[in-house]
Amino acid sequence: MATAENKPQTSNQNSDVTAVVAKLSERFQDRCSTSKALREQHGHTTTWLKNQPPDAVVFAQSTEEVAEIVRLCAAHKVPIIPFGTGSSLEGHVNAPLGGVSIDLSRMNNILEVNPEDLDCRVEAGVTRKQLNSYIRDTGLFFPIDPGADASIGGMAATRASGTNAVRYGTMKDAVLGLTVVTPDGRIIRTGGRAKKSSAGYDLTRLYVGSEGTLGVITELTVRLHGQPEAISGGVCPFPDVTAACNAVIATIQMGIPVARIELLDSLQVRACNTYSKLDLAETPTLFLEFHGSDAGVREQSEMFSAIAEEYGGGPFQWATAAEERTKLWTARHDAYWAGKTLNPDAEIMVTDVCVPISRLAECVTLTAEDIQAEGFLAPIVGHVGDGNFHVQILVDLNDPEEVRKTEAFVERLSLRAIDMGGTCTGEHGVGQGKQKYLRREHGEALDVMRAVKQALDPDNVMNPGKILPQS
Ligand SMILES: Cc1cc2nc3c(=O)[nH]c(=O)nc-3n(C[C@H](O)[C@H](O)[C@H](O)COP(=O)(O)OP(=O)(O)OC[C@H]3O[C@@H](n4cnc5c(N)ncnc54)[C@H](O)[C@@H]3O)c2cc1C
């Protein structure tokens, strides 16, 4: 939803979009489109935020083509919005000032896989599922798994994570190096394949999480991991969310190397039962997975079971067969779509926060109480091993009072997380939706972020109106 806070910082009144689009059409022919449907599909489509389509969409096929498009747009100060699969949740791909969406989905080549070094180099449009199916026979896997089959470029741009992050880290840990087209059209390479480096500023980390506001990522070198020798997992019910979160805190504090530990509150379990044909008890539930040797996973799961019992949870129900585990984790990844079915007529407002693990139970409990007090239909689900959780509120957009109450709730939740030493977004990113909380979270560091943006993109052509609030 467009608010005063997410209006772009500068306006591109002088931009000559028409001339630029004409040149792009001539150069890229049917790979440049101004069709309304395609433009709308390249604006924000996932949540209740308003769709703001670009003026044109260009499907790039190489780094050089991206540089050519960027140089042309930059010369005319026309906004550029990089586009992966459009699965982001905070209005990231919207074009509030119009401009050109550069769709990277046709840059989907896997350029090299180096099993001996546990890394690979891919074009930005490769999706996480495509990469994993390509490398399956090498015995390696790429662990970062947002619920959507997002592009690796988009995942780097949003610093994404997922259910495996508690064990394998987020995109900040996965990305070793990048090829980037800068806002003035230069092609630069950051990082490399060495496991560590002390050579200069860490531009790779600067670009990871920059949401397309500092350049277009065209290639990435990412870290891979060996497929575990043994996997075990299952589900564990708890009497309430506080008990479930306390069990998570104890598990993490004891150093049990869980591969996945996810919370679904009772409403989310109900939604998943219906949507994914599960038959779980409708009570707060942890989904777990352990990776390691046979002996290792047995030991980890026994330690977890003892903790769960201490907090009134259990019995732990094992999913021993691989198909059973796949069914559970597919249901977890589909939690967002499942939540939507709770009221198909409502729009979805989804938000994520992250707190230090010791504050998890307190933050989730206060949030659950807040949801109850407001009478929202709003499941809670989360990558709780990282202290990260999501709330998906089903809202009637025709009811201004409900919209106001929802916005106020999201503000309370974001400030609660920040005040607990956490963040207003653990993985979804800022986009348009979370800009207003950055001053509270970062203080003067926000001005340093602005200085970086100003230095690299003085004309504000790269994805304007995202991340940095107006004041
Ligand atoms: C059902 C569902 C579940 C989800 N679950 C999770 C989850 O568990 N964890 C999580 O982290 N996220 C999750 N998300 C959010 C989303 O999948 C991630 O934000 C993802 O990283 C976005 O990737 P994308 O390819 O769709 O990027 P887009 O949505 O296309 O773009 C996102 C942002 O990155 C920029 N961008 C895209 N490609 C590039 C590029 N090549 N160079 C520079 N900038 C670029 C865009 O300009 C935009 O600002 C979920 C979304 C859905 C719909």
The ligand as a Gaussian input file, in Angstrom:
#p B3LYP/6-31G(d) Opt

LIG

0 1
 C        5.182000     -18.341000      -0.674000
 C        6.392000     -17.510000      -0.380000
 C        7.271000     -17.928000       0.609000
 C        8.423000     -17.201000       0.879000
 N        9.282000     -17.656000       1.832000
 C       10.430000     -16.981000       2.070000
 C       11.372000     -17.471000       3.002000
 O       11.169000     -18.493000       3.640000
 N       12.516000     -16.780000       3.159000
 C       12.787000     -15.641000       2.458000
 O       13.859000     -15.076000       2.626000
 N       11.899000     -15.142000       1.583000
 C       10.745000     -15.784000       1.356000
 N        9.850000     -15.300000       0.437000
 C       10.146000     -14.043000      -0.270000
 C       10.878000     -14.203000      -1.619000
 O       10.781000     -15.513000      -2.134000
 C       12.335000     -13.788000      -1.473000
 O       12.402000     -12.417000      -1.132000
 C       13.191000     -14.033000      -2.724000
 O       14.536000     -13.879000      -2.368000
 C       12.869000     -13.119000      -3.881000
 O       13.508000     -13.616000      -5.045000
 P       12.933000     -13.288000      -6.495000
 O       13.791000     -13.953000      -7.497000
 O       11.496000     -13.587000      -6.560000
 O       13.192000     -11.734000      -6.524000
 P       12.200000     -10.510000      -6.982000
 O       10.973000     -10.604000      -6.179000
 O       12.047000     -10.617000      -8.451000
 O       13.072000      -9.296000      -6.582000
 C       13.314000      -9.006000      -5.236000
 C       14.211000      -7.787000      -5.115000
 O       15.501000      -8.098000      -5.595000
 C       15.835000      -7.294000      -6.710000
 N       16.476000      -8.187000      -7.678000
 C       15.979000      -9.314000      -8.245000
 N       16.898000      -9.868000      -9.043000
 C       17.987000      -9.063000      -8.979000
 C       19.267000      -9.091000      -9.596000
 N       19.617000     -10.070000     -10.427000
 N       20.143000      -8.096000      -9.317000
 C       19.819000      -7.094000      -8.454000
 N       18.623000      -7.018000      -7.847000
 C       17.733000      -7.994000      -8.111000
 C       14.537000      -6.700000      -7.219000
 O       14.735000      -5.445000      -7.833000
 C       13.765000      -6.590000      -5.920000
 O       14.148000      -5.425000      -5.229000
 C        8.686000     -16.006000       0.155000
 C        7.783000     -15.577000      -0.819000
 C        6.641000     -16.313000      -1.092000
 C        5.704000     -15.824000      -2.162000

